[in-house]
Amino acid sequence: MPERARPGNAVPANEVASMFDRIAPIYDPMNTLMTLGFDARWRRAAARAAKLEPGMSAVDVACGSGALTRLLGAAVAPGGSVVGVDLSPGMVRRARRRPAPGVSYVTGDAMALPLEAASVDAATIAFGLRNVPDYERCLAEMARVNAGGGRVVVLELATPDGRIGRAVAATWFRHGVPLLGRLAGGGSAYAYLPRSVDHYPPPEEIANLMRRVGLRDVRWRRLAPGLVTLHVGRRA
């Protein structure tokens, strides 16, 4: 039997939400800066992995400022719909500042998504799974709201393979990113980031969790330059 993955982020959900409320104004530029612009490319890969077509529907969990949500909205247009869900009211307000056809946002909990069962054609989460208190429950909710054949897509920061890659990433995320965050006015929020990455399970454990909640054809890969993983599973 595979080893059971760690249950989730130990930081209380209300503290995580408050932290993201505080950094909402600098969230997008910080993402671009700390990933050297790769974040946009990674989100495009996640949107493609959802395999959406015009007229379909999707939910983007832990949507943040809506960057991935808007990409999904473009994929289902015309006639489709996408809802972005985030626990942080500040992030939801930020996302609503950039309206897009067929896209809406709600404040909600990834542990209990405000959607009916089998109501969407795909569910995505980008850079949000490591922030939830129970990884498996979040994935189960994403599977629950998916209709038969729908995809669950998980894009997340991960520790690189190889000694050199791990050393470079550790130096950047433990020292460079927190410094940039403080200079940008994010306070201690960006010191939280490397801790959340350290706690996050390795890719195969996440794949096992996806299988455990009933997803099939689960696969994953690293996206260049090796700092993130993209997991995809299909609802039976």
C-alpha positions in Angstrom: 0.0 0.0 0.0 1.3 3.5 -0.8 2.2 5.7 2.2 -0.7 8.0 3.1 0.0 11.6 2.2 0.1 14.3 4.8 -3.4 15.6 5.4 -2.9 19.3 4.6 -1.6 22.7 5.5 -1.2 23.2 9.2 -1.8 27.0 9.1 -5.5 27.7 10.0 -7.6 28.5 7.0 -8.8 31.9 8.4 -5.1 32.9 8.8 -4.4 31.9 5.2 -7.4 33.9 4.0 -6.4 37.0 6.0 -2.9 36.7 4.6 -4.1 36.6 1.0 -6.5 39.6 1.7 -3.4 41.6 2.7 -1.3 40.7 -0.4 -4.1 40.9 -2.9 -2.9 44.3 -4.3 0.6 43.0 -5.0 -0.3 39.3 -5.8 -0.1 39.5 -9.6 3.1 41.5 -10.0 4.8 39.4 -7.2 3.8 36.2 -9.0 5.4 37.5 -12.3 8.5 38.7 -10.5 9.2 35.7 -8.3 8.7 33.2 -11.2 10.5 35.4 -13.8 7.3 35.5 -15.8 6.9 31.7 -16.1 3.6 31.8 -14.1 1.6 32.9 -17.2 3.0 30.0 -19.2 2.2 27.5 -16.4 -1.4 28.7 -16.2 -1.8 28.4 -20.0 -0.7 24.8 -19.7 -3.2 24.2 -16.9 -6.0 25.7 -19.0 -5.1 23.5 -22.0 -5.0 20.4 -19.7 -8.7 21.1 -18.7 -9.7 20.2 -22.3 -12.6 22.7 -22.3 -14.6 23.6 -25.4 -17.2 26.4 -26.2 -20.4 26.0 -24.2 -18.8 23.9 -21.4 -18.5 24.9 -17.7 -15.8 24.9 -15.1 -14.8 25.9 -11.6 -11.5 27.4 -10.7 -10.8 26.6 -7.0 -8.6 29.0 -5.0 -8.9 31.3 -8.0 -7.0 34.2 -6.4 -7.1 37.3 -8.7 -8.7 35.2 -11.5 -5.7 34.8 -13.9 -6.5 31.1 -14.7 -10.3 31.7 -14.3 -10.2 34.1 -17.2 -8.2 31.7 -19.4 -10.9 29.1 -18.7 -13.6 31.6 -19.6 -12.0 32.2 -22.9 -11.8 28.5 -23.6 -15.6 28.0 -23.0 -16.7 31.1 -24.9 -19.1 31.5 -26.4 -22.0 30.1 -24.4 -20.0 28.6 -21.5 -19.5 29.6 -17.9 -16.7 29.5 -15.3 -17.0 30.3 -11.6 -13.9 31.2 -9.6 -14.0 30.3 -5.9 -11.7 31.7 -3.2 -11.7 31.9 0.6 -10.2 35.4 0.5 -12.8 38.1 0.0 -9.9 40.5 -0.9 -8.8 38.2 -3.8 -12.4 37.8 -5.0 -12.8 41.6 -5.0 -9.6 41.9 -7.0 -10.7 39.3 -9.5 -14.0 41.1 -10.1 -12.1 44.2 -11.2 -11.4 42.4 -14.5 -14.8 41.1 -15.7 -14.9 38.6 -18.5 -17.9 37.1 -20.4 -19.3 34.1 -18.7 -17.0 34.4 -15.7 -18.2 35.0 -12.1 -16.6 34.8 -8.7 -17.8 33.8 -5.3 -16.2 33.7 -1.8 -16.2 30.1 -0.8 -14.4 27.2 0.9 -12.5 24.6 -1.2 -13.4 22.1 1.5 -17.1 22.6 0.7 -17.5 24.0 -2.8 -20.7 26.0 -3.3 -21.7 23.9 -6.4 -24.0 21.0 -7.1 -22.6 17.6 -7.8 -21.7 16.8 -11.4 -22.4 20.4 -12.4 -19.2 21.4 -14.3 -17.1 19.9 -17.0 -13.7 20.6 -15.4 -12.3 21.7 -12.0 -8.9 23.4 -11.7 -6.7 24.7 -8.9 -3.5 26.7 -9.4 -1.1 27.3 -6.6 -3.8 26.7 -4.1 -3.8 23.1 -3.1 -0.8 23.5 -0.7 -2.8 26.1 1.2 -5.8 24.0 2.1 -6.2 22.2 5.4 -7.0 18.8 3.8 -5.5 18.0 0.4 -7.7 14.9 -0.1 -10.9 16.6 0.9 -10.2 19.4 -1.6 -9.6 17.0 -4.4 -12.7 15.0 -3.4 -14.8 18.2 -3.7 -13.3 18.9 -7.1 -14.2 15.4 -8.2 -17.7 15.7 -6.7 -18.7 18.8 -8.7 -17.3 17.3 -12.0 -19.6 15.6 -14.4 -18.6 12.2 -15.8 -15.5 12.4 -17.9 -14.6 15.9 -16.6 -11.0 16.7 -15.6 -9.4 17.7 -12.4 -6.3 19.8 -13.0 -3.8 20.7 -10.2 -1.0 23.2 -10.9 1.3 23.6 -7.9 4.8 24.7 -6.9 7.0 21.7 -6.1 10.6 21.0 -5.0 12.7 20.4 -8.1 14.4 17.1 -8.9 18.2 17.0 -8.6 20.5 18.4 -6.0 21.4 21.6 -7.9 17.8 22.4 -8.8 16.8 21.9 -5.1 19.6 24.1 -3.9 18.8 26.9 -6.3 15.1 26.8 -5.6 15.7 26.7 -1.8 17.9 29.7 -2.0 15.5 31.7 -4.1 12.3 30.8 -2.2 13.8 30.9 1.3 15.7 34.2 0.9 15.0 36.0 -2.4 11.2 35.7 -2.5 10.7 36.8 1.2 13.0 39.8 0.6 11.0 40.8 -2.5 7.8 40.4 -0.6 8.9 42.7 2.2 10.1 45.3 -0.2 6.8 45.1 -2.0 4.9 45.6 1.2 3.8 42.0 1.7 5.3 41.7 5.1 5.7 38.1 6.3 3.3 36.6 3.8 6.1 35.6 1.4 8.1 33.9 4.2 5.1 31.6 4.4 5.5 30.5 0.8 8.7 28.3 1.2 7.2 26.7 4.3 4.1 25.8 2.4 6.2 24.3 -0.4 8.3 22.3 2.1 5.2 20.8 3.6 3.5 19.9 0.3 3.6 16.2 -0.6 5.8 15.0 -3.4 4.1 14.5 -6.8 3.4 10.8 -6.6 1.6 11.3 -3.2 -0.7 13.9 -4.9 -1.3 11.4 -7.7 -2.2 8.8 -5.2 -4.7 11.1 -3.5 -6.3 11.9 -6.8 -6.8 8.2 -7.4 -8.1 7.7 -3.9 -10.9 10.2 -4.5 -12.0 8.2 -7.6 -10.1 10.0 -10.4 -8.9 7.8 -13.3 -6.1 8.2 -15.8 -4.1 10.3 -13.3 -0.8 11.6 -14.6 1.6 14.3 -13.8 4.6 16.1 -15.2 7.0 18.9 -14.3 6.8 22.2 -16.3 10.0 24.0 -17.2 12.2 25.0 -15.4 11.1 22.3 -13.0 9.5 24.4 -10.2 5.9 23.3 -10.7 4.0 20.1 -11.3 0.9 19.7 -13.4 -1.4 16.9 -12.3 -4.5 15.8 -14.4 -7.1 13.2 -13.5 -10.5 12.3 -15.1 -13.8 11.8 -13.3 -15.1 8.3 -14.0 
